[in-house]
């Protein structure tokens, strides 16, 4: 086991190259003029004052654009520059190219736009109210759309599983039921590096791109589609990502900078300030989730309904999956034996910030709602939070609510592991103490397609060329460790190098808890090919296709220990225990970092993170106003591993990157109830809510 990550020295010494560090000869800088209203018609755009500013190369509007004007990851409904109607405050209505970033930004402020303001839809409920304001006249006409006319206006996606009629019939016969609604706010991924890109279009029709993007091959396809370019003529260059957490899969400002590079015949750089990143990128969906659960007199589930309404904002184009829905929402009850379960997940258009993916998209919202409701049912029935889960968690050989039978179900074991840890925290004198539990289960993804090349150099060093960006999770370090053990080569003789999209044939991108799985399969195939290569051959290349070993999954049970000041409602999270279901572990340090990082993200989601979206505006405009956890905020983090599981792939592994961030919110909320009797159904948990709940007897 090597003691150092591949990217550690470069990042610590400042020599790592990020997109914003790229400088090309003749490069110019871009900035955007964004909408002044969340919903309005553009009547005129006056660029004359901006054009007069010294150093301005050009000011452009939608009428100047080459190629198409709409782009997206799946649904192509996002305009590069708006021609007529703006739909949110981040809409770009003009773009400035100048000799410096500062001049471009100043000139963008000088562009004068005359609007006719229209009514705005500022929350998801209004989007589906009778006779709503219509955001897009015919969203089903966009390329890649999954919305259909019969769904009604303002629908980005609708996914349904199970029968509502059967579930409600089962619930009518339940001995105990609970029905409640839970709310979570819009969120931001909190990466350190803001969105940035450099685009260099050549007159021979080739294009080079450096971008804060975790899916280079998909970005290449998306840009080719918009501008009618051959994807093979587009080269996405290797750069380090300064964090991701789901936020760097969309094209971002690359379509705009591509258009500007074509128009100006020079390289273009655009880097967002962090306030602009908070406003104009694609965070986590705000949610309203109604849960109804029922058990029989023994305590077994008879059925449940789960109806999620999610605010997708002005555009659907920031979500990549074929359904444009959030997989975590529809997997809400995947850990439990649920005879009849109805799930309805509806994402709607509003005039708010468009939303995309954030670590385990949909799962933190779903887990907060389901695991909170389950706790409420445990209290109401007298079974309590542990017993009701023990009775309903799946056993080996059983089928879950979606008809899948996993290789194993280890929910009961992780529950026991989490709840049996010794209490070693100090409770402030006079404060109320509570414990809360939550469980999250996740199915293992299919092996993603990827490629990899091994080359032996004359000095004996093995160069491993990979297509995956290093997003901070340590994927490239996993490659080195596997090569080290598989070929018996010392770490200092192995160089792992990300290459451009022109150097290797394919990759699915970073995300979805699938990186290590894809990497281990590719590396195992490369090691085999290397050992079997003909004499004299110093290089082998392998490509994997998407495949599955069959249904498998992993569990994480989290126990939160909290203290609450009865005089003020102040909450102090003392400890988060994460009991994690694992098989083999390729890199112990990276594995632990993923668990700790997930628990911290879940903690932030539970008690502090909020974009403060109101009146179609993001009011959190700095990292001071949008509070993320820092070291001073953190509780004690305890990890206990349930080893020996049945994993997937040649290294028998289970995904871990999106396990420990999902149940944390519910665990903390349940602990607050245990301490105070106050039931928190809205995140983030605030002292004011606890205080008023204690005074008003809310439970």
PLY file of the C-alpha trace (Angstrom):
ply
format ascii 1.0
element vertex 699
property float x
property float y
property float z
element edge 698
property int vertex1
property int vertex2
end_header
0.00 0.00 0.00
1.44 3.33 -1.05
1.29 6.07 1.58
0.73 8.91 -0.87
-2.01 9.75 -3.34
-0.96 10.41 -6.91
-2.34 13.95 -6.93
-1.17 14.93 -3.44
2.16 16.63 -4.22
0.90 18.53 -7.27
-2.06 19.90 -5.35
-0.09 20.70 -2.21
2.64 22.55 -4.11
0.31 24.38 -6.48
1.60 22.88 -9.71
-1.62 20.98 -10.52
-3.23 22.40 -13.65
-6.87 23.38 -13.39
-8.98 24.81 -16.22
-8.58 28.36 -14.93
-4.78 27.95 -15.03
-4.66 27.36 -18.79
-3.17 30.21 -20.81
-2.94 30.07 -24.61
-1.36 32.46 -27.07
-3.83 35.09 -28.24
-6.38 34.08 -25.61
-9.27 36.42 -24.78
-11.68 36.40 -21.84
-15.46 36.10 -21.73
-18.16 37.23 -19.34
-21.94 37.03 -19.54
-24.70 39.53 -19.02
-27.38 37.65 -17.13
-31.08 38.31 -16.83
-32.38 40.93 -14.43
-35.68 39.08 -14.05
-36.68 35.44 -13.46
-39.39 35.69 -16.12
-39.56 38.31 -18.84
-39.61 39.00 -22.56
-36.52 40.71 -24.00
-37.64 43.79 -25.90
-34.21 45.15 -26.85
-30.50 44.75 -26.13
-28.17 47.75 -26.44
-24.49 46.76 -26.57
-23.12 50.15 -27.62
-21.76 51.27 -24.24
-20.10 47.92 -23.66
-18.50 48.02 -27.10
-16.93 51.43 -26.38
-14.93 50.14 -23.42
-11.23 49.89 -24.23
-10.12 46.28 -24.48
-13.48 44.92 -25.60
-13.12 42.69 -28.65
-16.78 42.01 -29.23
-20.24 41.88 -27.67
-22.54 39.12 -28.88
-26.21 38.19 -28.59
-28.26 35.20 -29.70
-28.56 36.45 -33.28
-24.77 36.20 -33.68
-24.42 32.56 -32.66
-23.05 29.93 -35.04
-24.65 26.49 -34.94
-27.55 25.69 -32.64
-28.59 27.68 -29.58
-29.90 24.87 -27.34
-27.86 22.32 -25.43
-28.23 19.86 -22.55
-26.97 16.59 -21.09
-30.14 14.73 -22.10
-32.87 17.31 -22.76
-31.65 20.07 -25.05
-33.64 22.95 -23.57
-30.87 25.27 -22.27
-30.14 28.33 -24.45
-26.55 29.43 -24.95
-27.83 33.01 -25.18
-31.50 33.90 -24.79
-33.11 35.42 -27.86
-36.56 36.30 -26.57
-37.80 35.06 -23.19
-35.69 34.70 -20.06
-36.74 32.02 -17.59
-34.42 32.56 -14.61
-31.95 35.04 -13.22
-28.97 33.10 -14.51
-30.04 33.18 -18.14
-27.32 34.62 -20.38
-28.64 37.36 -22.65
-25.31 38.66 -24.00
-21.64 37.78 -23.90
-18.57 40.00 -23.94
-15.11 39.05 -25.18
-12.24 41.26 -24.01
-8.50 41.31 -23.51
-8.80 40.75 -19.74
-11.29 39.09 -17.43
-11.90 42.32 -15.54
-12.68 44.30 -18.71
-15.05 41.57 -19.91
-16.90 41.57 -16.59
-17.14 45.38 -16.50
-18.40 45.51 -20.09
-21.00 42.82 -19.37
-22.46 45.16 -16.74
-22.74 47.94 -19.36
-24.99 45.95 -21.68
-28.45 47.52 -21.49
-31.42 45.16 -21.76
-35.04 46.27 -21.86
-37.47 43.69 -20.49
-41.19 43.25 -20.22
-41.58 41.42 -16.93
-43.84 38.35 -16.83
-45.36 36.46 -13.90
-42.90 34.02 -12.39
-43.40 30.55 -10.93
-41.36 30.59 -7.74
-42.16 27.20 -6.20
-43.01 23.70 -7.31
-46.57 23.74 -5.96
-47.45 26.72 -8.14
-46.02 24.94 -11.18
-48.70 22.24 -10.96
-51.57 24.37 -9.66
-54.67 24.70 -11.85
-54.05 27.00 -14.82
-50.40 27.70 -13.93
-48.05 30.14 -15.58
-46.44 28.05 -18.34
-42.63 28.09 -18.32
-42.07 26.33 -21.67
-44.87 26.25 -24.22
-44.11 22.74 -25.50
-41.34 21.10 -23.42
-42.05 17.76 -25.09
-40.72 19.18 -28.35
-37.16 19.61 -27.09
-34.66 17.09 -28.40
-34.23 14.38 -25.76
-37.35 15.39 -23.81
-39.20 12.83 -21.68
-42.13 15.15 -20.92
-45.35 14.37 -22.81
-48.37 16.56 -23.54
-50.66 14.35 -21.46
-48.52 15.04 -18.38
-49.68 18.66 -18.44
-47.66 21.87 -18.43
-44.42 22.50 -16.52
-43.39 18.84 -16.22
-39.72 17.95 -16.71
-40.09 14.32 -15.69
-42.63 11.97 -14.15
-41.74 8.50 -12.95
-44.18 6.08 -11.33
-43.62 2.67 -9.74
-46.27 0.41 -8.29
-50.03 0.82 -7.95
-51.42 3.64 -5.85
-54.78 1.88 -5.63
-53.27 -1.33 -4.27
-51.02 0.54 -1.85
-53.93 2.56 -0.49
-56.07 -0.57 -0.15
-53.28 -2.19 1.88
-52.90 0.93 4.02
-56.63 0.94 4.78
-56.16 -2.36 6.60
-53.07 -1.31 8.57
-53.07 -1.42 12.37
-50.89 1.69 12.54
-50.21 4.34 9.91
-48.26 7.55 9.63
-48.76 10.28 7.06
-46.46 13.28 6.92
-44.77 15.68 4.53
-41.06 16.54 4.55
-39.15 19.41 2.96
-35.56 20.00 1.88
-34.08 23.14 0.27
-32.02 23.77 -2.83
-28.34 23.03 -2.28
-24.96 23.47 -3.97
-22.23 20.86 -4.35
-19.69 23.03 -2.52
-16.69 22.19 -4.69
-13.65 24.45 -4.19
-12.99 25.18 -7.87
-15.68 27.31 -9.58
-16.80 26.39 -13.10
-14.28 27.39 -15.78
-13.26 26.50 -19.32
-10.88 27.37 -22.14
-11.95 26.70 -25.73
-9.72 26.94 -28.79
-11.40 26.59 -32.20
-9.12 26.22 -35.20
-10.05 27.20 -38.73
-9.55 23.61 -39.90
-12.67 22.75 -37.89
-10.87 21.18 -34.92
-11.61 22.16 -31.34
-9.65 21.81 -28.11
-11.37 22.22 -24.75
-10.11 22.44 -21.18
-13.09 22.32 -18.83
-14.26 21.67 -15.29
-16.09 18.62 -16.56
-16.00 15.06 -15.25
-17.34 13.39 -18.40
-14.99 14.39 -21.25
-16.31 11.94 -23.84
-19.91 12.95 -23.24
-18.95 16.62 -23.36
-17.35 15.98 -26.74
-20.59 14.47 -28.04
-22.73 17.28 -26.61
-20.63 20.05 -28.19
-20.48 18.23 -31.51
-24.26 17.94 -31.55
-24.84 21.65 -30.86
-22.39 22.96 -33.44
-22.61 20.26 -36.07
-18.99 19.23 -35.53
-17.51 15.77 -35.89
-16.84 14.63 -32.28
-13.56 13.12 -33.44
-12.42 16.65 -34.31
-13.11 17.77 -30.73
-10.41 17.06 -28.18
-11.14 17.40 -24.47
-7.82 18.03 -22.77
-6.83 16.57 -19.39
-7.14 18.80 -16.33
-7.55 18.25 -12.61
-10.98 18.93 -11.10
-11.22 20.89 -7.87
-14.07 18.79 -6.53
-17.28 17.71 -8.20
-19.93 15.89 -6.10
-22.18 15.70 -9.16
-21.91 19.35 -10.13
-19.46 19.12 -13.01
-21.21 16.83 -15.45
-23.05 19.48 -17.44
-21.43 21.42 -20.31
-21.44 24.62 -18.24
-20.01 27.58 -20.13
-18.36 25.41 -22.81
-21.11 25.89 -25.43
-20.92 29.67 -25.04
-17.13 29.75 -25.19
-17.16 27.46 -28.22
-19.46 29.88 -30.03
-17.27 32.83 -29.00
-14.09 31.10 -30.12
-15.65 30.40 -33.53
-16.82 34.01 -33.82
-13.58 35.68 -32.71
-11.14 33.13 -34.17
-9.15 33.01 -30.94
-9.01 30.95 -27.73
-11.59 31.99 -25.12
-11.44 31.57 -21.36
-14.37 31.98 -19.00
-14.14 31.41 -15.25
-17.03 32.09 -12.90
-16.61 34.01 -9.67
-18.02 32.00 -6.79
-21.10 34.21 -6.38
-21.88 33.58 -10.05
-21.28 29.87 -9.56
-23.79 29.80 -6.70
-26.31 31.63 -8.87
-25.81 30.08 -12.27
-24.90 26.39 -11.92
-26.96 23.29 -11.17
-27.35 22.33 -7.52
-29.57 19.88 -5.65
-33.35 19.92 -6.13
-35.53 21.33 -3.39
-38.12 18.73 -2.44
-41.53 18.25 -0.93
-42.16 14.59 -0.15
-45.36 13.12 1.22
-44.98 9.71 2.86
-47.66 7.35 4.12
-46.64 4.05 5.73
-48.63 1.31 7.41
-47.85 -1.77 9.49
-49.92 -4.67 10.76
-50.42 -5.39 14.45
-47.16 -7.39 14.58
-45.22 -4.49 13.08
-44.67 -5.67 9.51
-45.18 -3.28 6.60
-48.43 -3.73 4.71
-47.79 -0.92 2.25
-46.81 2.65 1.65
-46.99 5.60 -0.72
-44.22 8.03 -1.51
-45.01 11.13 -3.55
-42.14 13.48 -4.34
-42.43 16.92 -5.90
-39.08 18.35 -6.92
-38.23 21.82 -8.15
-36.23 21.34 -11.36
-35.93 25.04 -12.08
-36.01 26.69 -15.48
-34.37 23.90 -17.53
-34.13 20.11 -17.51
-30.88 20.00 -19.47
-28.57 19.60 -16.48
-29.70 16.04 -15.72
-28.15 13.16 -17.70
-30.26 10.05 -17.11
-32.74 8.84 -19.74
-35.74 9.51 -17.46
-34.34 12.93 -16.39
-35.46 11.82 -12.93
-33.56 11.22 -9.71
-32.81 7.56 -9.02
-32.61 8.03 -5.26
-36.22 9.12 -5.04
-37.61 6.01 -6.70
-35.36 3.77 -4.58
-36.78 5.15 -1.33
-37.84 1.81 0.18
-35.23 -0.41 -1.42
-33.88 -1.62 1.95
-37.19 -2.94 3.25
-39.78 -5.69 2.76
-42.69 -3.70 1.34
-45.63 -5.72 -0.06
-47.35 -2.78 -1.78
-45.44 0.41 -2.47
-46.37 3.27 -4.76
-43.77 5.86 -5.80
-44.49 9.00 -7.77
-41.55 11.26 -8.54
-42.42 14.49 -10.33
-39.88 17.12 -11.36
-41.34 20.42 -12.52
-40.23 23.52 -14.35
-40.18 26.77 -12.34
-38.43 30.10 -12.76
-35.85 29.11 -10.17
-32.25 28.02 -10.65
-32.10 24.88 -12.83
-31.11 21.84 -10.85
-28.92 18.89 -11.75
-27.13 16.16 -9.85
-25.52 16.23 -6.42
-23.95 13.30 -4.62
-26.47 10.42 -4.81
-29.06 12.55 -6.64
-32.43 12.34 -4.93
-31.28 9.97 -2.20
-30.62 12.45 0.65
-34.09 13.96 0.12
-35.74 10.53 -0.09
-33.87 9.06 2.87
-34.72 12.06 5.06
-38.42 11.65 4.29
-38.69 7.86 4.43
-36.46 7.27 7.45
-38.12 10.13 9.37
-41.57 8.72 8.62
-40.41 5.26 9.67
-39.19 6.73 12.96
-42.54 8.43 13.49
-44.33 5.15 12.83
-42.02 3.34 15.24
-42.91 5.82 17.97
-46.64 5.80 17.22
-46.86 2.00 17.21
-44.74 1.56 20.32
-42.18 -0.58 18.50
-39.50 2.10 18.62
-36.94 3.05 15.96
-34.76 -0.07 16.16
-37.39 -2.79 16.39
-39.49 -1.47 13.50
-36.43 -1.51 11.25
-35.27 -4.95 12.40
-38.70 -6.41 11.61
-38.88 -4.99 8.10
-35.34 -5.08 6.70
-34.94 -7.64 3.93
-33.38 -11.06 4.48
-31.29 -13.02 1.97
-33.37 -14.55 -0.80
-36.16 -11.99 -0.61
-37.29 -9.60 -3.32
-37.35 -5.84 -2.74
-40.15 -3.42 -3.60
-38.89 -3.14 -7.20
-38.73 -6.85 -7.92
-34.96 -7.28 -7.52
-33.27 -9.96 -5.47
-29.78 -8.94 -4.39
-26.92 -11.33 -3.77
-27.26 -10.52 -0.07
-29.05 -8.15 2.31
-26.99 -6.97 5.27
-29.20 -4.22 6.62
-29.87 -5.95 9.92
-26.16 -6.47 10.51
-25.20 -2.84 9.87
-28.11 -1.71 12.06
-26.81 -3.83 14.93
-23.27 -2.63 14.33
-24.26 1.04 14.43
-26.51 0.80 17.48
-24.09 -1.24 19.59
-21.21 1.25 19.57
-20.18 2.56 22.99
-21.26 6.05 24.01
-18.08 8.08 24.46
-19.32 11.64 23.97
-19.63 14.45 26.47
-23.03 16.07 26.80
-22.99 19.73 27.92
-24.42 20.16 31.42
-28.14 20.80 31.41
-28.56 19.93 27.71
-30.93 17.26 26.43
-29.38 14.15 24.88
-30.78 12.07 22.03
-29.91 9.34 19.54
-31.33 8.77 16.08
-30.89 6.05 13.48
-31.32 5.93 9.71
-30.54 3.32 7.07
-29.71 3.81 3.43
-29.29 1.09 0.82
-27.94 1.47 -2.68
-27.84 -0.94 -5.60
-24.51 -1.47 -7.29
-24.17 0.14 -10.73
-23.33 -1.77 -13.87
-19.69 -1.85 -14.90
-19.29 1.32 -17.00
-17.52 1.44 -20.32
-13.97 2.73 -20.18
-10.55 2.20 -21.71
-6.94 2.09 -20.54
-3.43 1.70 -21.93
-0.26 0.29 -20.34
3.15 1.17 -21.81
6.60 0.12 -20.63
9.20 2.85 -21.12
12.90 2.26 -21.75
13.78 3.15 -18.15
11.46 0.41 -16.89
8.69 2.74 -15.76
5.12 1.69 -16.59
2.90 4.50 -17.83
-0.81 3.91 -17.32
-2.93 6.16 -19.53
-6.48 6.64 -18.29
-9.45 8.68 -19.55
-10.89 9.53 -16.12
-10.34 12.98 -14.60
-9.08 13.12 -11.04
-11.97 14.75 -9.19
-10.47 14.38 -5.74
-11.81 10.93 -4.92
-8.54 9.15 -5.68
-9.58 7.08 -8.70
-6.17 7.35 -10.33
-4.51 6.23 -7.11
-6.69 3.11 -7.16
-5.33 2.39 -10.65
-1.74 2.64 -9.43
-2.40 0.35 -6.45
-3.95 -2.32 -8.64
-1.10 -2.18 -11.13
1.40 -2.36 -8.27
-0.13 -5.49 -6.80
-1.13 -7.08 -10.11
2.25 -6.74 -11.82
4.51 -6.62 -8.78
5.93 -3.20 -9.67
6.89 -0.61 -7.06
4.74 2.49 -6.89
7.55 4.84 -7.90
7.88 2.90 -11.14
4.24 3.52 -12.09
2.95 6.75 -13.62
-0.81 7.16 -14.00
-1.60 9.84 -16.53
-4.95 11.21 -17.68
-4.93 11.71 -21.45
-7.17 13.60 -23.82
-10.20 12.14 -25.58
-8.09 11.73 -28.73
-5.76 9.28 -27.01
-8.17 6.61 -25.77
-11.44 5.44 -27.34
-14.08 5.77 -24.60
-15.14 6.43 -21.02
-18.47 6.91 -19.23
-17.21 9.67 -16.96
-16.79 10.06 -13.22
-19.87 9.64 -11.03
-22.65 7.35 -9.91
-20.43 5.39 -7.48
-19.06 3.53 -10.48
-15.49 4.80 -10.89
-13.70 2.15 -8.83
-15.84 -0.58 -10.36
-15.05 0.51 -13.92
-11.40 1.05 -13.11
-10.93 -2.34 -11.44
-12.43 -4.19 -14.39
-10.33 -2.25 -16.91
-7.14 -2.67 -14.90
-7.76 -6.39 -14.36
-8.23 -6.80 -18.11
-5.09 -4.77 -18.79
-3.02 -6.82 -16.36
-4.20 -10.02 -18.05
-3.45 -8.59 -21.49
-0.03 -7.43 -20.31
0.91 -10.86 -19.02
-0.26 -12.49 -22.25
1.23 -9.94 -24.68
3.51 -11.19 -27.45
7.25 -10.99 -26.88
8.66 -7.60 -27.75
5.35 -5.77 -27.26
5.70 -2.87 -24.87
2.11 -1.59 -24.89
-1.41 -2.98 -24.43
-4.79 -1.24 -24.65
-8.12 -2.51 -23.32
-11.71 -1.33 -23.64
-14.58 -2.48 -21.43
-18.28 -2.42 -22.24
-21.14 -1.77 -19.86
-22.10 -4.98 -18.10
-23.57 -6.22 -14.83
-22.74 -9.07 -12.46
-26.39 -9.18 -11.40
-28.36 -7.34 -8.70
-26.21 -6.41 -5.74
-26.17 -3.64 -3.19
-24.72 -2.16 -0.05
-26.10 -0.72 3.18
-25.08 2.07 5.53
-26.65 2.53 8.96
-25.96 5.81 10.70
-26.47 6.65 14.35
-26.43 10.31 15.33
-25.82 11.44 18.89
-26.93 14.98 19.64
-27.38 17.46 22.46
-29.94 20.27 22.53
-29.93 23.34 24.77
-33.47 23.45 26.22
-33.22 27.21 26.78
-32.41 28.17 23.17
-32.99 25.15 20.95
-29.32 25.16 19.93
-28.33 21.83 18.42
-24.94 20.23 18.82
-24.26 17.05 16.87
-21.85 15.12 19.06
-21.13 12.05 16.96
-22.09 10.40 13.68
-21.50 6.65 13.57
-21.46 5.16 10.07
-21.73 1.37 9.88
-20.88 0.44 6.30
-21.44 -2.79 4.40
-18.27 -3.62 2.45
-16.66 -6.44 0.54
-12.98 -6.08 -0.43
-11.31 -2.66 -0.21
-8.82 -1.64 -2.87
-7.40 1.40 -1.06
-8.13 1.72 2.67
-7.31 5.43 2.93
-9.37 6.46 -0.06
-12.23 4.28 1.14
-12.22 5.95 4.57
-12.04 9.40 2.98
-15.17 8.64 1.01
-17.05 7.61 4.15
-15.89 10.63 6.17
-16.56 13.00 3.28
-20.03 11.57 2.80
-20.90 11.86 6.49
-19.73 15.48 6.52
-21.82 16.31 3.44
-24.83 14.69 5.07
-24.17 16.68 8.23
-24.06 19.93 6.25
-27.28 19.02 4.44
-28.95 18.35 7.79
-28.00 21.41 9.80
-26.68 24.29 7.69
-26.69 24.17 3.87
-29.35 26.31 2.18
-29.20 28.40 -0.99
-31.89 30.63 0.56
-33.98 30.48 -2.59
-36.96 32.82 -2.41
-38.85 34.89 -4.94
-36.93 33.03 -7.71
-33.62 34.31 -6.36
-30.60 32.64 -4.80
-29.90 34.90 -1.83
-26.80 32.99 -0.65
-24.24 34.79 -2.80
-21.01 33.87 -1.05
-19.47 30.98 0.82
-20.12 32.99 3.96
-23.85 33.10 3.30
-23.96 29.56 1.91
-22.49 27.81 4.92
-20.58 24.57 4.46
-19.18 22.54 7.38
-15.59 23.26 8.36
-13.35 21.43 10.82
-14.59 23.52 13.76
-18.19 22.47 13.05
-17.66 18.74 12.80
-18.86 16.16 15.28
-16.91 13.06 16.11
-16.93 10.76 13.06
-16.88 7.05 13.80
-16.73 4.35 11.13
-17.34 0.67 11.68
-17.07 -1.70 8.73
-19.10 -4.83 8.17
-16.55 -6.75 6.12
-16.86 -9.93 4.11
-19.67 -8.94 1.79
-20.42 -10.21 -1.70
-19.24 -7.49 -4.04
-19.01 -7.19 -7.79
-16.25 -7.13 -10.37
-12.87 -8.87 -10.36
-11.88 -7.28 -7.04
-15.13 -8.09 -5.23
-15.94 -4.51 -4.22
-18.97 -2.49 -3.17
-19.54 1.16 -3.99
-19.02 3.55 -1.10
-18.90 7.08 -2.52
-22.61 7.77 -2.09
-23.48 5.68 0.94
-22.64 7.80 3.97
-24.18 11.12 2.91
-27.77 9.99 2.44
-29.11 8.85 5.80
-27.36 11.48 7.91
-30.14 14.07 7.72
-32.78 11.65 8.96
-30.49 10.27 11.68
-29.88 13.76 13.07
-33.54 14.77 12.82
-34.56 11.55 14.55
-32.02 12.22 17.29
-33.49 15.69 17.86
-36.91 14.10 18.34
-35.43 11.61 20.77
-33.89 14.44 22.78
-36.74 16.94 22.73
-39.91 15.30 21.45
-39.94 17.82 18.60
-40.39 16.33 15.13
-38.37 18.16 12.50
-39.79 17.74 9.00
-37.84 20.50 7.25
-34.11 20.77 6.60
-31.79 22.34 7.50
-32.58 21.92 11.19
-32.58 25.32 12.87
-32.48 26.24 16.53
-35.57 28.40 16.03
-37.58 25.38 14.84
-36.47 23.27 17.79
-37.11 26.10 20.26
-40.61 26.87 18.97
-41.41 23.17 18.78
-40.49 22.66 22.42
-42.54 25.66 23.46
-45.56 24.70 21.36
-45.42 20.98 22.07
-44.79 20.01 18.41
-44.22 16.28 17.96
0 1
1 2
2 3
3 4
4 5
5 6
6 7
7 8
8 9
9 10
10 11
11 12
12 13
13 14
14 15
15 16
16 17
17 18
18 19
19 20
20 21
21 22
22 23
23 24
24 25
25 26
26 27
27 28
28 29
29 30
30 31
31 32
32 33
33 34
34 35
35 36
36 37
37 38
38 39
39 40
40 41
41 42
42 43
43 44
44 45
45 46
46 47
47 48
48 49
49 50
50 51
51 52
52 53
53 54
54 55
55 56
56 57
57 58
58 59
59 60
60 61
61 62
62 63
63 64
64 65
65 66
66 67
67 68
68 69
69 70
70 71
71 72
72 73
73 74
74 75
75 76
76 77
77 78
78 79
79 80
80 81
81 82
82 83
83 84
84 85
85 86
86 87
87 88
88 89
89 90
90 91
91 92
92 93
93 94
94 95
95 96
96 97
97 98
98 99
99 100
100 101
101 102
102 103
103 104
104 105
105 106
106 107
107 108
108 109
109 110
110 111
111 112
112 113
113 114
114 115
115 116
116 117
117 118
118 119
119 120
120 121
121 122
122 123
123 124
124 125
125 126
126 127
127 128
128 129
129 130
130 131
131 132
132 133
133 134
134 135
135 136
136 137
137 138
138 139
139 140
140 141
141 142
142 143
143 144
144 145
145 146
146 147
147 148
148 149
149 150
150 151
151 152
152 153
153 154
154 155
155 156
156 157
157 158
158 159
159 160
160 161
161 162
162 163
163 164
164 165
165 166
166 167
167 168
168 169
169 170
170 171
171 172
172 173
173 174
174 175
175 176
176 177
177 178
178 179
179 180
180 181
181 182
182 183
183 184
184 185
185 186
186 187
187 188
188 189
189 190
190 191
191 192
192 193
193 194
194 195
195 196
196 197
197 198
198 199
199 200
200 201
201 202
202 203
203 204
204 205
205 206
206 207
207 208
208 209
209 210
210 211
211 212
212 213
213 214
214 215
215 216
216 217
217 218
218 219
219 220
220 221
221 222
222 223
223 224
224 225
225 226
226 227
227 228
228 229
229 230
230 231
231 232
232 233
233 234
234 235
235 236
236 237
237 238
238 239
239 240
240 241
241 242
242 243
243 244
244 245
245 246
246 247
247 248
248 249
249 250
250 251
251 252
252 253
253 254
254 255
255 256
256 257
257 258
258 259
259 260
260 261
261 262
262 263
263 264
264 265
265 266
266 267
267 268
268 269
269 270
270 271
271 272
272 273
273 274
274 275
275 276
276 277
277 278
278 279
279 280
280 281
281 282
282 283
283 284
284 285
285 286
286 287
287 288
288 289
289 290
290 291
291 292
292 293
293 294
294 295
295 296
296 297
297 298
298 299
299 300
300 301
301 302
302 303
303 304
304 305
305 306
306 307
307 308
308 309
309 310
310 311
311 312
312 313
313 314
314 315
315 316
316 317
317 318
318 319
319 320
320 321
321 322
322 323
323 324
324 325
325 326
326 327
327 328
328 329
329 330
330 331
331 332
332 333
333 334
334 335
335 336
336 337
337 338
338 339
339 340
340 341
341 342
342 343
343 344
344 345
345 346
346 347
347 348
348 349
349 350
350 351
351 352
352 353
353 354
354 355
355 356
356 357
357 358
358 359
359 360
360 361
361 362
362 363
363 364
364 365
365 366
366 367
367 368
368 369
369 370
370 371
371 372
372 373
373 374
374 375
375 376
376 377
377 378
378 379
379 380
380 381
381 382
382 383
383 384
384 385
385 386
386 387
387 388
388 389
389 390
390 391
391 392
392 393
393 394
394 395
395 396
396 397
397 398
398 399
399 400
400 401
401 402
402 403
403 404
404 405
405 406
406 407
407 408
408 409
409 410
410 411
411 412
412 413
413 414
414 415
415 416
416 417
417 418
418 419
419 420
420 421
421 422
422 423
423 424
424 425
425 426
426 427
427 428
428 429
429 430
430 431
431 432
432 433
433 434
434 435
435 436
436 437
437 438
438 439
439 440
440 441
441 442
442 443
443 444
444 445
445 446
446 447
447 448
448 449
449 450
450 451
451 452
452 453
453 454
454 455
455 456
456 457
457 458
458 459
459 460
460 461
461 462
462 463
463 464
464 465
465 466
466 467
467 468
468 469
469 470
470 471
471 472
472 473
473 474
474 475
475 476
476 477
477 478
478 479
479 480
480 481
481 482
482 483
483 484
484 485
485 486
486 487
487 488
488 489
489 490
490 491
491 492
492 493
493 494
494 495
495 496
496 497
497 498
498 499
499 500
500 501
501 502
502 503
503 504
504 505
505 506
506 507
507 508
508 509
509 510
510 511
511 512
512 513
513 514
514 515
515 516
516 517
517 518
518 519
519 520
520 521
521 522
522 523
523 524
524 525
525 526
526 527
527 528
528 529
529 530
530 531
531 532
532 533
533 534
534 535
535 536
536 537
537 538
538 539
539 540
540 541
541 542
542 543
543 544
544 545
545 546
546 547
547 548
548 549
549 550
550 551
551 552
552 553
553 554
554 555
555 556
556 557
557 558
558 559
559 560
560 561
561 562
562 563
563 564
564 565
565 566
566 567
567 568
568 569
569 570
570 571
571 572
572 573
573 574
574 575
575 576
576 577
577 578
578 579
579 580
580 581
581 582
582 583
583 584
584 585
585 586
586 587
587 588
588 589
589 590
590 591
591 592
592 593
593 594
594 595
595 596
596 597
597 598
598 599
599 600
600 601
601 602
602 603
603 604
604 605
605 606
606 607
607 608
608 609
609 610
610 611
611 612
612 613
613 614
614 615
615 616
616 617
617 618
618 619
619 620
620 621
621 622
622 623
623 624
624 625
625 626
626 627
627 628
628 629
629 630
630 631
631 632
632 633
633 634
634 635
635 636
636 637
637 638
638 639
639 640
640 641
641 642
642 643
643 644
644 645
645 646
646 647
647 648
648 649
649 650
650 651
651 652
652 653
653 654
654 655
655 656
656 657
657 658
658 659
659 660
660 661
661 662
662 663
663 664
664 665
665 666
666 667
667 668
668 669
669 670
670 671
671 672
672 673
673 674
674 675
675 676
676 677
677 678
678 679
679 680
680 681
681 682
682 683
683 684
684 685
685 686
686 687
687 688
688 689
689 690
690 691
691 692
692 693
693 694
694 695
695 696
696 697
697 698
